[in-house]
Amino acid sequence: MSLSLCKNPGVSASRHQQYPNYFILDGKIRIGRIYKEEAPTHPELPWFWSLMVRGKGQPNIQGHDAT
């Protein structure tokens, strides 16, 4: 599996500079997101990430991180 990041096309270039926002792609299929929150609940963990797990009964995986 080869994953890649792609800028979220719904975010302007100037806004992306301050609050980066990416889609996670598996080939051409969007399987998640990574973005820097504007007002994080925990300032030491400003990045939010999520992955969509495919399959019946499979949960989405998500979390926060410092970098």
DRENDO-1510 file (C-alpha; in Angstrom, 1 decimal, always signed):
<recs>
REC; n; res; u; v; w
REC; 1; MET; +0.0; +0.0; +0.0 .
REC; 2; SER; +1.4; +3.4; -1.0 .
REC; 3; LEU; -0.2; +6.3; +0.8 .
REC; 4; SER; +0.1; +10.0; -0.2 .
REC; 5; LEU; -1.0; +13.4; +1.0 .
REC; 6; CYS; -2.9; +15.9; -1.2 .
REC; 7; LYS; -3.8; +19.4; -0.2 .
REC; 8; ASN; -7.6; +19.8; +0.5 .
REC; 9; PRO; -8.8; +21.7; -2.6 .
REC; 10; GLY; -11.5; +23.3; -0.5 .
REC; 11; VAL; -9.0; +25.4; +1.5 .
REC; 12; SER; -7.6; +28.6; +0.1 .
REC; 13; ALA; -3.8; +28.8; -0.3 .
REC; 14; SER; -3.5; +31.7; +2.2 .
REC; 15; ARG; -5.5; +29.7; +4.8 .
REC; 16; HIS; -3.6; +26.5; +4.1 .
REC; 17; GLN; -0.4; +28.4; +5.1 .
REC; 18; GLN; -1.7; +29.0; +8.6 .
REC; 19; TYR; -3.9; +25.9; +9.0 .
REC; 20; PRO; -2.6; +23.1; +6.7 .
REC; 21; ASN; -5.3; +20.6; +5.6 .
REC; 22; TYR; -4.6; +17.4; +3.7 .
REC; 23; PHE; -6.4; +14.4; +2.4 .
REC; 24; ILE; -4.7; +11.0; +2.9 .
REC; 25; LEU; -4.9; +9.0; -0.4 .
REC; 26; ASP; -4.5; +5.3; -1.1 .
REC; 27; GLY; -3.9; +5.5; -4.8 .
REC; 28; LYS; -6.9; +7.7; -5.9 .
REC; 29; ILE; -9.1; +6.8; -3.0 .
REC; 30; ARG; -9.5; +9.2; -0.1 .
REC; 31; ILE; -9.1; +7.3; +3.1 .
REC; 32; GLY; -8.5; +10.0; +5.7 .
REC; 33; ARG; -7.5; +13.6; +6.6 .
REC; 34; ILE; -4.8; +15.4; +8.5 .
REC; 35; TYR; -5.2; +19.0; +9.5 .
REC; 36; LYS; -4.1; +21.6; +12.0 .
REC; 37; GLU; -7.0; +22.8; +14.1 .
REC; 38; GLU; -7.7; +26.5; +14.4 .
REC; 39; ALA; -8.6; +26.3; +18.1 .
REC; 40; PRO; -7.4; +23.0; +19.5 .
REC; 41; THR; -8.9; +21.8; +22.8 .
REC; 42; HIS; -5.3; +20.8; +23.8 .
REC; 43; PRO; -2.9; +23.4; +22.4 .
REC; 44; GLU; +0.0; +21.0; +22.7 .
REC; 45; LEU; -1.8; +18.7; +20.3 .
REC; 46; PRO; -2.9; +20.9; +17.4 .
REC; 47; TRP; -2.9; +18.3; +14.6 .
REC; 48; PHE; -6.0; +16.1; +14.1 .
REC; 49; TRP; -5.9; +12.9; +11.9 .
REC; 50; SER; -8.4; +10.3; +10.9 .
REC; 51; LEU; -8.4; +7.1; +8.9 .
REC; 52; MET; -11.5; +5.4; +7.5 .
REC; 53; VAL; -11.3; +1.7; +7.9 .
REC; 54; ARG; -13.4; -0.2; +5.3 .
REC; 55; GLY; -15.5; -3.2; +6.2 .
REC; 56; LYS; -18.6; -4.0; +8.1 .
REC; 57; GLY; -18.4; -3.0; +11.8 .
REC; 58; GLN; -14.9; -1.5; +11.4 .
REC; 59; PRO; -14.5; +1.8; +13.3 .
REC; 60; ASN; -12.8; +4.9; +12.0 .
REC; 61; ILE; -9.5; +5.6; +13.7 .
REC; 62; GLN; -8.6; +9.1; +14.8 .
REC; 63; GLY; -6.5; +11.1; +17.1 .
REC; 64; HIS; -4.5; +14.2; +17.9 .
REC; 65; ASP; -0.8; +14.8; +17.8 .
REC; 66; ALA; +1.9; +17.4; +18.4 .
REC; 67; THR; +3.4; +17.3; +15.0 .
</recs>
